[in-house]
């Protein structure tokens, strides 16, 4: 027993001596030189150091095509410029199953197929085919942007060859972003472009679009100011001009929407408040002043030429909450004063109306002489079922999900000189759903309805549109879609018995973004 204790003590002493010798050796060894950090650059393939405050889940965004821009989080000089080419290719064709004409002779048989389909009302797709190219070049101070469109709609869609349907530039502008002034950030845009406002959808557009869109050649000033950590102020002001052409110029050869002999000048302003990135309230104003320089042509309402004006006053409110989705509400008033001479400055009002001319024809009547007022209220609720079921866990989108958008728009004619449109009203309703069953396949159902007073009675169109879609992954923006459409028309919407509209339609198409 004593011998065993002696051996254990000897082993402990030996271990202590070895540890002490190792410590002395480490003290005697020279310290390793401190190597400077390897330089970093913004070339493709370079290692990316963690940025200050960079979240661990930051997306691994690759550099833009050509390697002209750094990857996400990579340092780069403030003056580094980058070029990006993107765009979209789309194509749709619809086949309508025709009905027997009311003027068909005795013994008529067979079923007519119309391509493109003869239809009215909103479709679940954009008909025709085309290409859009978006080119961007610049740095953090100055950026230039241009879009080039090729619209391949043939004469079957309009009944004649229209040069406007060929290739042409859509927008082209320069954006200047100076250094912030304290908490104030400013931007200045100059060129030919559009401004969109008061859309109740999740991204500001929605099923039935915005309540106001202005465009032309001009400038816009944008401001952002963090008033408090929770309260954010934004404002926009811009001036546009849409120059006219001589009244003898052939219509449609220069631009499809331009009004010969008139020019438009647009002044628009917008201000908004956002609280905690959850509650948003905005006010919008635009005045489109049309100058009429015609000497022998009448207006679109067959009246004498005279200057006119269209004023728009809108307000919008939005609530966004995770996981419940977003609710948007927009409303306001359109005021027309001899607006038959107001051209293309306002190019979207209610459901794709081409400025004052179509707004007059649909909502205050051709007998109004371009004078009247229309009130509008638009709402939309967008939500996704999977985030609600996954809460409080976050949903990445890489799993089955049901996405739903519900929209409604009401309009009322407040004042008009046309007796057929006094106290006229109408509405639009829409439902869009998509069930993403797998990463490659979705089932969709879309339904639309519209009804309004017109010169020929109540104009109504309703449609039921089930469909399927194929895509490459859960987040893909490229897809192929197939729809069947069942449509219902009132007599005012389908008055021509010699060529009745199609009640059944099959459409196939898709799009690719890059």
PyMOL commands that set and color helices and strands:
alter all, ss='L'
color gray80, all
select helices_A, chain A and resi 2-28+155-157+163-165+339-341+355-364+366-368+385-390+419-421+497-499
alter helices_A, ss='H'
color red, helices_A
select strands_A, chain A and resi 82-97+113-114+128-138+142-151+167-176+184-197+212-226+231-242+262-275+279-292+308-321+325-337+346-348+372-384+401-416+425-436+441-454+457-471+479-489+504-513
alter strands_A, ss='S'
color yellow, strands_A
deselect
rebuild
show_as cartoon
